[in-house]
Amino acid sequence: MPEGDRHVGPPEAYLEEVAAHLRRLALTGRGEDVRGRNLLALHVLETAYAHGWLSYAPHRDVGRWLLMLLDLVGARAGIGPEARLARTCDAFLDELRDVGLRRLADVTRSALLQALSRRFAWPGLALAPVVRRLSVGALLWHLGFRADAYLAQVHFEKHSQGKLIRRKIGTTLDELWARAAHRQLAGSAPTAQHVLAALPPAFPVVLEQVEHALARVDESLEGAPFAVFYALATDAARSGRRWDPPERFVEGWAYSREDFERAVGRTLSGVHSRRARYRRSVGLAELGLSSFFPTTVALVDGWLARCGCSELWVEAPDGGHAGGEESWLAAARARLEAIEDLQWSIYASVTEAMEGRSARRLSGGTP
């Protein structure tokens, strides 16, 4: 950064403006709340980076990319807007790594250095030590991000780059992932392990996202049926998809379809305050897997409609439960190694399909 600009920090009024903008992103009124699905999409992107399936580098507008990460990861970590802006670049990148986005942190660091090198005509290597110590607020300032200009361009989603990432993921990976998941059956009936392994990018990642959403409203998956987890992970109301569970997933001893509807936020009976209803609605923001993996989720929906995955059902009214006394969540945790083996097999199949597609392109064949 040129000597005259190196130590020039953003005006206090600018930091206040961006902090206010970050608060507005958590509110309704400008498109649907898609924080959950955008964060999940970043985890899918992290997996895609690891396996070389696709790349997405935010070189065009790094300021918007940084703001999206501030919103998604800062909210996930429970950090207030002012504290997010005061973080040094290094500390912020460490927070990305802490939530499992290690490769994305490296991509972000590279994009920041490239953008600032172009802006100030400094070599990236010389700029790197300076950027590491800058606050995130200062980075946004030097990148030229202005909240008022951004608001003027946003119409349907709060983060246009999130929509682009989800679209690219869906176009590139959905069909391949569904085919790879189906291949795991090898002609046999799907099991609960197949169902959980088929959830992109990995069952533990989706589980953590759902558990965090429930924690925001002081609830937990402990004791909740599988149907609650699956609906929160896959529903996407804006795109018209709402899972209607077969009866055995929601009708049982001490549980009913009404309990399910309330647990996933479709009905808010007993919540009288408008503010409380809103907080619960945002707290249970859908992960929306069906919006960018529609073929994969449709495949799993079909499995659930016909499979004998009794460990995923609720306890029957007569007290019988083919899965035994163990809850679906305890069973999944106990069988996590087998689920992860299936997931790695899906990864290998997707990689093979991607390599085959690339080879056909290079030879001039059909993609």
N, C-alpha and C positions, 0 to 999 in steps of 0.2 A: 504494500500500500504506500503511495507517495508520502514523504515525510510530513507534509502539511496536513494530510488527512488521517495519518495513522492513529493519532491519539484523540481525534475528534469523535466524541460519542454522540449518540442521538439526543435531541432535545427532550427534556422531561415530558413535554406535551405529546411528543411522538410516542413515547413508551406508554403513556396513559391511554392514548388513542388505540394502540395495538392491544393493550390489556383489555380495554372495553370491547374490542372486536372479538377477542378470544372468548369473553363471557357471552357475547351474543351468539357465538357458534353453538353454545350449549342450549340455546333456547329455540322454540318453534318459531315459525313465521317466515322462513326462507327455505322452502323445500323440506323434504322429509328428513328426519334425524337418521342419518346413515353412518353414524360413528362406529357402531358395532361391525357392520359389514366392511367398512373401509379398513378397520384395524385387522379384521380377519383376512382381507385381501392382501394386506401387507405381509401377513404370515405365509400366505400362499406364495407371494412373490419371493419371500426369503427361501422357501423350499425350491422354487423354480430356479433361483440363482444357484443354489447348492448343486442341482442336477443338470444345469446348463440347458433347461427347457426354453427359457425366454429371458430377455433382459429388458429392463426399463430404467433408463437413466434420465433424471429430471434436468436436462441441460437447458431446456427452453425457458423455463421460469422457475429458477431455484428458490426464489422468495416464497412463491405459493407452496412449493413442495415443503419447505421448512415450516411454514405456517401450519400445513396439514399435520405434519409430525408433531408439532407443538400441541395442537388440539387433541389428536388421538392419543399420543403417548403420555402427554401431560395429564390429561383427564384420567387415563388408565392408572397412573401413579398417584392420583389425588393431589397434584401440585397446583397451587393457585396461579393465575395468569401472571402476576407480577414476579413471582418466584421463577416461573418458567423463563421469562425474558431476562432475568438476572443471571441465569446459569451460564457458565462459560461454554464455549463450543465443545471442549473436551468432556465436560461433565454431562452435557446433553447427549453426546454420542455414546457415552457410557450407559446412560439410561436406556437408549435404544438396545444396546447389547443386553442389558439386564432383563428386558422383556422378551428376549429371544430373537432380536432382529440384528444379529451381528453383521451379516453381509450387507444388509441395508444400511447400517451405520457406515460401513466402508464406502458404499456407493454415495452416500450423502456427503461424506468428507471430501471425496474426489470432486463431486459436483460443485461444492462450495468453493474449493480452491480454483477450479476452472473458471467459474463465474466471476470470482473476484479478481483473478488474474487478467481476464478480458477487460473487466471494468476499469482496473487501475494500471494495466500494462506492466504488471510485475510478474516475474517467473514464479511458478507455483511453489518451487522448493524454497525460495526466499520468503514467500508469503506465509508458508505453513506455520512457522512458530508464532507469527502474529495472530493468525486466525484461531489457533488453539486457545489463546487467552481472551479473545473477544467474547463479550456476552452475546447471547442469542438475539437480544434486542438490537445490539449494534450490528450484528450480521444482517438482520432484516433491513436496517437503515441503509447500510452500505450496498445492499443488493437492490435497493430502490423500491422495496415493497411499501405500498401506501394503501391503507385499509379502505379509504373512500373510493379510490379507483377500482379496487377489487370488488367492493360491494356493488358498484355500478354495472359490473359485468356478470354477476352471479344471479341466475334466475331460478333454477330448479334444484341445484345441489350446492351445498356449502363448500365442497371441495371438488372442483372440476377434474382435478388429476385423479382423485379416487375413482370417479366414474370411468375415466380412461383406463385405469389399471384393471378394474373389474371387467370391462369390456374386452380388453386384451387377454386376460386370463380365460374368460369364457370362450372366446374364439379359438384360442390356442390349445387349451387343455381339457375342456369339458368332455368332448366326445372321446378323446383318448383315455381320459380317466375312467369314464363309464365302461368302455370296452375292457380296460385292464381290470377293473373291479369284477366285471362279469366273468372274465377268464379264470378268476380265483375259484369259482364254483366247480369248474371241471365236470359239469353235468350233474352235480349233486345239489341238494336243496340248500338254500342259504341258511347260515346259522347267525346267532347274535354277534359272533366275532366278525363274520363277514360284513354285517351291517355297520359295526363300529369302525372297522378298518377302511370302509369305503368313504368315510367322511373326510374331505380335503381340508387342510393339507395333512392332518393327522388327528386321530381321536384325542390324544392328550391336549393338543392345542385348542381344539374346539371345546373340550371339557373345561379348560381353564377360563376361556372367554365366557361361557355360560355361567360358571360359578361366580365369576367376578360380577356379571350383570345382576345375579340374584343377591350377592352380598351388598350391592348398592341399595337394595330395599330391605336389608336385614333378613334375608331368607337364604336358604341353602338347598342343594340337591339331595342332601342326606334325608332319606325318607320319602323323597319325591319320586314318582314313577318315571320310567324311561320316556314316556310320551311328553312330559314337560321339557326334558332336555332336548328331545328331537325337534319339537315345535319351535322352541326358542332358537335353535341352531339353524333351522331350514326355512321357516316362514319368511315371506317377503310380501307384505300386504300391498305395497305400491305396484308390484308386478302381478298382483292378482293371485298369488299362491298362498293358501292357508291349509295346512294339513288337517284332514278330518280322520282322527285315529279310529281304526277298527275297535269294536266294543271291548275286546279282551285287554286292550292297552289302557283303558280308563274306567271300566266298570268292574268294581270288585268290592271286597269287604272294606268298609270304612272309606271308600273312595268312589267318586262318581264323575260323570262327564262335566257336571257343573263345577266340581272342584278343579278339574283340569282347565276349563275355560277361565276360571278365576286365576289359577296359578300362572297362566301364560299371558295374563293381562287383557284377554278379550272381553271379559266383563269385570267390572270393578265394584261389585256389590259390597256394601259395607264400608266403602271408602267414600265419605260424604263430601269432604272438602275438594273443591276444584284443584287447588294447589297440590293436595296429596295425590289426586288422581293423575295429575300431570307428572309429578315426580316418579310415581310408580311406572307410568308409561315410558318415560325416558330411561328409567333404571333398567327396564326390561327390553331396551332397544334390541330389535331382532338382529341376528348375525346375517340373515338373508342369504344363506348358501344357495338357495334355489334361484336367486336372481342372477348369479354368475356361473353356477354349475347346474343348470336346469335339467340336462339329460341325466347327470349322475344322480341327482336327488329323485327324479322320476323313477330311475331304476331301483333305488333303495325303497321308495314308497311302494313299488310293486312287490318287493321282497317282503315288506312288513304286512302287506295285505294278504299274503298267502303262506308265509313261512310259519313253522312251528317253533318260533323263538320264544319259548315259554318263560325263560328267565327275564325277558323284557316286558312281560305282562304284569298287571296288578294281581293281587291275590284274589282268587275267586270268592264269590259270596259264601260258598260252603266251606271256606277255609283252605281248600286245596290250592296248591301252587306247584306246578310241575318243576319249577326252578328251585324248589326247596325253600328253606327259610332265609337264605342269603339274598340280599337286595341286588337289583341289577347292577348298581354302581359298585358294590363290593365284589360282585362276580367279575365285572370288567377289570377292576384293579388287580384282582388275583390272576387274571388271564392276560394282563397287559403285554407280556412278552410274546404270546401267540398272536395278539392283535397287531403288534408292531412287525412281526414277521410277515404277516399278510400285507401290511402297508408297504414294507420294503419290496415285496414282490410286485405290488402295483407300481411303485416308483420305477422298478426295472423295466416293466412292460411299457410304461409311458416313455422312458428313455429310448427303448428299442424302437418304438413307433416314431418318435421324433427323429431319430437317426435315419430310419428308413425314408421318412418324408424328405429329409434334407438330401439324401442320396438320389432320390427320384428327381428332385429339382435340379441337382447338378448335372444329371444325365439327360435332362430335358424331358423327362417323363411327366406323368400326371401327378400333382402334389398329393 
